[in-house]
């Protein structure tokens, strides 16, 4: 009789371990599903944010072009339209070059 109790105890222990393993698998699968949904939601929000940034950069670029053209037209009083636009473009290129140089300097310092 004690032998039957031991076998029964061993079988119930196996059942408990099997249920524990199954519960662990179910928990892990639920966690993975939660992470996937969280990442998908974050990616959707990031897409919208990235699109808004791109539109903002395009509008800012258009505004800079208009400002450079306006500077060129203002300079046209003294050096003609072509000269004014050329000087305005040269000023914009110098500013862009300086900003590019500063960015390259920062990146090179960062990589050291």
C-alpha positions as CSV (number, residue, x, y, z in Angstrom):
1,X,0.0,0.0,0.0
2,X,2.8,2.4,0.8
3,X,4.2,1.6,-2.6
4,X,1.0,2.7,-4.3
5,X,1.1,6.0,-2.3
6,X,4.6,6.6,-3.4
7,X,3.7,6.0,-7.1
8,X,0.7,8.2,-6.7
9,X,2.8,10.9,-5.1
10,X,5.4,10.6,-7.9
11,X,2.7,10.8,-10.6
12,X,1.1,13.9,-9.0
13,X,4.5,15.5,-8.8
14,X,5.1,14.8,-12.5
15,X,1.6,16.3,-13.2
16,X,2.5,19.4,-11.1
17,X,5.8,19.8,-12.9
18,X,4.1,19.4,-16.3
19,X,1.5,22.0,-15.4
20,X,4.3,24.3,-14.1
21,X,6.2,24.0,-17.4
22,X,3.0,24.6,-19.4
23,X,2.2,27.6,-17.3
24,X,5.7,28.9,-17.8
25,X,5.4,28.5,-21.6
26,X,2.0,30.2,-21.6
27,X,3.4,33.1,-19.6
28,X,6.4,33.4,-21.9
29,X,4.2,33.4,-24.9
30,X,2.0,36.1,-23.4
31,X,5.0,38.2,-22.5
32,X,6.3,37.9,-26.1
33,X,2.9,38.8,-27.5
34,X,2.8,41.9,-25.2
35,X,6.3,43.0,-26.3
36,X,5.4,42.5,-29.9
37,X,2.2,44.6,-29.5
38,X,4.1,47.3,-27.6
39,X,6.8,47.5,-30.2
40,X,4.2,47.6,-33.0
41,X,2.4,50.5,-31.2
42,X,5.7,52.3,-30.6
43,X,6.7,51.8,-34.3
44,X,3.4,53.2,-35.4
45,X,3.8,56.3,-33.3
46,X,7.4,56.6,-34.4
47,X,6.3,56.5,-38.1
48,X,4.0,59.4,-37.5
49,X,6.7,61.3,-35.6
50,X,9.2,60.7,-38.4
51,X,6.7,61.8,-41.0
52,X,6.1,65.1,-39.1
53,X,9.8,65.7,-38.8
54,X,10.3,65.2,-42.5
55,X,7.5,67.6,-43.4
56,X,8.9,70.2,-40.9
57,X,12.4,69.9,-42.4
58,X,11.0,70.3,-45.9
59,X,9.1,73.5,-44.8
60,X,12.2,74.8,-43.0
61,X,14.3,74.2,-46.2
62,X,11.7,76.1,-48.3
63,X,11.8,79.0,-45.8
64,X,15.6,79.1,-46.0
65,X,15.5,79.2,-49.8
66,X,13.0,82.1,-49.7
67,X,15.2,84.0,-47.2
68,X,18.3,83.5,-49.3
69,X,16.4,84.7,-52.4
70,X,15.0,87.7,-50.5
71,X,18.6,88.5,-49.4
72,X,19.7,88.3,-53.0
73,X,16.9,90.6,-54.1
74,X,17.8,93.1,-51.4
75,X,21.4,93.0,-52.5
76,X,20.3,93.4,-56.1
77,X,19.8,97.2,-55.5
78,X,23.5,97.6,-55.3
79,X,25.0,94.8,-57.4
80,X,22.2,93.7,-59.8
81,X,19.9,90.7,-59.6
82,X,22.5,88.1,-60.6
83,X,25.2,89.5,-58.4
84,X,22.8,89.8,-55.4
85,X,21.6,86.2,-55.8
86,X,25.2,85.0,-56.3
87,X,26.3,86.8,-53.1
88,X,23.3,85.4,-51.1
89,X,24.1,81.9,-52.4
90,X,27.7,82.3,-51.5
91,X,26.8,83.4,-48.0
92,X,24.4,80.4,-47.6
93,X,27.2,78.0,-48.8
94,X,29.7,79.5,-46.3
95,X,27.2,79.0,-43.5
96,X,26.4,75.4,-44.7
97,X,30.2,74.7,-44.9
98,X,30.8,76.0,-41.4
99,X,27.9,73.9,-40.0
100,X,29.2,70.9,-41.8
101,X,32.7,71.4,-40.5
102,X,31.3,71.8,-36.9
103,X,29.3,68.6,-37.3
104,X,32.3,66.7,-38.7
105,X,34.4,68.0,-35.8
106,X,31.9,66.8,-33.2
107,X,31.5,63.4,-34.8
108,X,35.3,62.9,-35.0
109,X,35.6,63.8,-31.3
110,X,32.8,61.4,-30.5
111,X,34.6,58.5,-32.3
112,X,37.8,59.0,-30.4
